[in-house]
Amino acid sequence: MVVACDGIWDCLDNKACVDMMYSNIVSLKPQEQNYCPPVEKMLDEICANSSEEGIGTDNMTCIVIKFKNKEQ
């Protein structure tokens, strides 16, 4: 589950966010449980290069919540 502020949703719709996070998380090694790098990668990709660009200049906060399977 992705919980994020409006700064994220100004740049991405739900599907784009899920697709981006999925591709970033899938590249993690199976033993890695740290989702900070995938979130940082997403933020780097959507953050504006300049404060004059408009979109991607708002503050951005994102939390990824991983639910465990019953078997885990």
Backbone bond lengths (Angstrom), bond angles and torsions (degrees), N, CA, C in turn:
res aa  C-N    CA-C-N  psi(-1)  N-CA   C-N-CA  omega(-1)  CA-C   N-CA-C  phi
1 M - - - 1.434 - - 1.528 107.14 -
2 V 1.310 115.74 137.51 1.460 121.28 176.98 1.525 107.92 -109.49
3 V 1.316 115.79 122.98 1.460 122.28 174.27 1.522 105.83 -112.77
4 A 1.326 115.87 121.49 1.464 118.90 -174.21 1.519 110.77 -144.87
5 C 1.325 114.96 159.49 1.458 120.72 178.55 1.533 110.45 -86.03
6 D 1.311 116.33 175.22 1.460 121.34 -175.58 1.524 113.09 -63.59
7 G 1.318 118.26 -23.09 1.460 120.44 177.15 1.522 112.38 -61.56
8 I 1.334 116.39 -32.65 1.464 121.54 176.03 1.526 109.60 -74.66
9 W 1.338 115.79 -47.34 1.467 120.37 -174.86 1.524 112.10 -71.41
10 D 1.322 118.49 -17.51 1.468 120.55 172.11 1.526 110.73 -68.20
11 C 1.326 116.29 -27.69 1.473 121.67 -175.51 1.522 113.18 -98.47
12 L 1.321 116.97 -30.07 1.464 121.49 -174.56 1.519 110.68 -132.20
13 D 1.332 116.53 143.07 1.454 118.32 169.00 1.533 107.50 -87.58
14 N 1.322 117.27 176.70 1.470 121.01 -175.92 1.524 112.44 -56.45
15 K 1.327 116.93 -48.75 1.463 120.65 -176.91 1.528 111.47 -64.06
16 A 1.321 117.07 -43.67 1.472 120.22 179.95 1.522 110.66 -62.55
17 C 1.327 117.19 -39.25 1.465 121.36 178.98 1.525 110.36 -65.51
18 V 1.312 117.05 -47.35 1.465 120.79 179.85 1.522 110.35 -63.02
19 D 1.324 117.36 -44.77 1.467 120.58 179.61 1.526 110.94 -60.53
20 M 1.332 116.40 -44.61 1.459 120.63 -178.80 1.530 111.01 -65.74
21 M 1.335 116.78 -45.83 1.462 119.96 179.91 1.523 110.78 -65.21
22 Y 1.327 117.23 -40.94 1.465 120.26 179.66 1.525 110.67 -60.48
23 S 1.317 117.03 -47.84 1.464 118.95 -178.60 1.529 111.36 -64.63
24 N 1.327 117.12 -33.15 1.468 119.98 177.89 1.531 111.93 -73.91
25 I 1.325 117.53 -36.24 1.471 121.45 -178.62 1.524 110.82 -76.23
26 V 1.326 117.32 -38.95 1.463 121.44 -178.79 1.528 111.34 -60.81
27 S 1.310 116.85 -27.47 1.469 120.11 -179.40 1.535 112.61 -78.32
28 L 1.330 117.84 -7.68 1.466 120.63 176.91 1.522 110.33 -70.87
29 K 1.306 115.44 150.04 1.466 120.29 174.24 1.527 107.97 -70.09
30 P 1.342 117.77 148.98 1.472 120.59 -176.18 1.530 114.29 -54.61
31 Q 1.315 117.97 -33.06 1.462 120.13 -177.89 1.530 113.04 -80.44
32 E 1.326 117.71 -11.83 1.469 120.71 -179.20 1.526 110.23 -78.37
33 Q 1.293 116.06 129.81 1.455 121.76 177.11 1.520 111.49 -116.67
34 N 1.321 117.22 1.69 1.456 122.49 -177.58 1.521 109.56 -87.24
35 Y 1.318 117.09 111.06 1.462 121.48 -178.95 1.528 112.01 -94.18
36 C 1.308 117.73 5.74 1.467 120.04 177.72 1.530 112.28 -61.94
37 P 1.340 119.60 -46.90 1.469 118.80 179.57 1.536 114.04 -58.26
38 P 1.352 119.78 -43.17 1.462 118.25 177.01 1.534 113.60 -63.21
39 V 1.324 116.56 -37.37 1.467 119.76 177.73 1.520 109.61 -67.34
40 E 1.323 117.38 -43.64 1.464 120.97 178.70 1.522 111.02 -60.57
41 K 1.335 116.78 -40.18 1.463 120.76 178.70 1.531 110.52 -62.18
42 M 1.336 116.38 -43.97 1.458 120.31 178.11 1.523 110.61 -60.98
43 L 1.334 117.00 -45.91 1.469 120.93 -179.44 1.524 110.90 -62.69
44 D 1.322 116.92 -40.37 1.473 120.67 177.23 1.527 111.24 -60.73
45 E 1.330 116.38 -38.19 1.463 120.65 -177.25 1.531 112.73 -72.39
46 I 1.335 118.29 -31.73 1.468 119.49 -175.14 1.526 113.57 -101.84
47 C 1.311 117.61 -11.33 1.466 120.70 -179.74 1.531 109.80 -71.71
48 A 1.324 116.17 135.15 1.467 121.12 -179.43 1.523 110.44 -65.58
49 N 1.316 115.93 145.39 1.462 121.47 176.86 1.522 111.84 -75.75
50 S 1.324 116.20 -21.08 1.458 121.45 -176.95 1.526 108.85 -141.70
51 S 1.324 117.17 147.83 1.461 120.63 179.43 1.529 111.96 -71.53
52 E 1.320 117.07 -8.13 1.462 121.42 -179.97 1.525 112.79 -88.59
53 E 1.334 117.61 -6.91 1.462 121.24 -175.66 1.520 113.73 -75.89
54 G 1.325 119.48 -24.51 1.464 121.71 -179.80 1.515 112.39 92.01
55 I 1.333 117.40 -82.73 1.472 120.80 -179.45 1.520 108.92 -73.13
56 G 1.338 114.60 133.62 1.463 120.12 -179.28 1.515 112.95 93.06
57 T 1.338 116.29 9.96 1.465 119.77 -179.91 1.523 112.62 -107.04
58 D 1.325 117.37 -9.72 1.469 121.29 179.48 1.529 108.85 -74.45
59 N 1.339 116.42 161.75 1.464 118.57 175.58 1.529 109.18 -63.38
60 M 1.327 116.50 148.55 1.464 121.53 -176.09 1.522 110.29 -132.59
61 T 1.326 114.37 124.41 1.448 121.68 176.31 1.518 107.74 -129.63
62 C 1.325 117.11 135.68 1.460 120.74 -178.21 1.520 109.22 -144.67
63 I 1.316 115.41 135.10 1.465 122.34 175.53 1.525 107.54 -126.63
64 V 1.331 116.59 131.86 1.463 121.55 175.03 1.513 107.76 -107.84
65 I 1.321 115.88 127.59 1.470 121.86 -179.29 1.533 107.74 -112.37
66 K 1.328 115.29 122.09 1.463 120.18 178.25 1.524 108.32 -102.06
67 F 1.328 115.18 126.87 1.450 121.41 176.32 1.528 108.55 -94.07
68 K 1.317 116.44 136.94 1.462 120.94 178.57 1.525 109.87 -85.46
69 N 1.339 114.59 147.76 1.463 119.56 171.53 1.515 107.74 -73.26
70 K 1.305 116.54 158.51 1.460 120.90 177.08 1.527 111.78 -56.20
71 E 1.327 116.49 -35.67 1.461 121.55 -176.05 1.518 112.66 -73.26
72 Q 1.311 119.13 -16.99 1.469 121.38 -175.90 1.494 112.27 -81.21
